[in-house]
Amino acid sequence: MKFPNNITDKRLKIIAQKVYSNTLVDFDDAVYMLNTNDILELGTIADFIRTRLHKNKTFYGVNMNLNYTNICELRCPLCAFSCDKEDKKAYLFSIEEIKKKVREAVDFGIDEIHIVGGLHPELKLEYFEEMLKTIKEIKPDINIVAFTAVEYYYFAQKNSISIEDVFKRLIKAGLDTLPGGGAEIFAPDVRKIIAPKKISGEQWLEVMYLAHNMGLKTNATMLYNHKESIEDIADHMQKLRNLQDKTNGFKTFVPLQFHSENTQITTRRSTTGFDDIRIYATARIFLSNIPHIKALWMYVGDKMAQVLQKFGVDDIGATYHNEKVVHAAGAKTPDYGTEQFLKRLITTAGFVPERTTASYNQTKRPGR
Ligand code: SF4
């Protein structure tokens, strides 16, 4: 593949040369990229890596979101979705209700179900086992991407068993892949403000390490646009890259733009297009050992998701039938995009759409 030699910015030229010679870019390079206004040159480098990995394909999915409860013990300041049990908007889906919702979505043609919820103190692991078994009975080949590292940590504590045992039981019930939520930003001083009761960054990484060791593939997220600094973003990516070097278990990195409406966090301001582009392109360049960079169209907006395909992004997310979490925080995108709509965002940017799931159609199941 021809290396772009039209980079004029001195520091970006050095970064480009590192990329071309398969030398890792370092923390200071990441900070530089996250500050540059030269987004076209940054995009040239990110696009070089994206094309080397995925040619002209962009991935998307046809899935449903299942947010089984909004009752949560932690009530993180960053969260607009959770509430107390007594709250008027509190809900908890029974297995029967879940069955009905999944049947409807399966009839509609989904390949995947994405499950996350609040930390509900009365739910035992048996509820989650039954949930996954029921879903697999409805559609045995559906990809179940379920529960954040925060939920696994909580399940282990509540059921007085190890995290490995939680994984073993849920894999047996039908778990395929893990989403990457709950990572937020690893920097302890910021985490203390946005999610003080949530597991620490180290604990999140530990759960992922255990998952990867059991053969589970996972995503990794990063929440930006709240109280974090550029250095916190570079540090977050550095920690993910270090773990990936050991386990190779991350499939996808998903930066998530924070939406502050109905939360207790006031953002400095909404992100600019340049901010979003710098973050995704830097992620593509810095996280060279993670195969996919995903921009969820529902978070960044459909127009930005389309543009980001030229800045390192190779996956724009899925149809997300029934999404509740980001909409509780004021996302302005519709809570449902058709397959046709996603394909159009891809083809009209000159890419070729490829329908997939969070396991990128890997056929071998964990633990099998
Ligand atoms: S972010 Fe997650 S853990 Fe925190 S309050 Fe919301 S649902 Fe609960």
Residues whose N, C-alpha, C, O or C-beta is under 5 A from the ligand:
A	BS01	SF4	C72 L74 R75 C76 C79 S82 G117 G118 L119
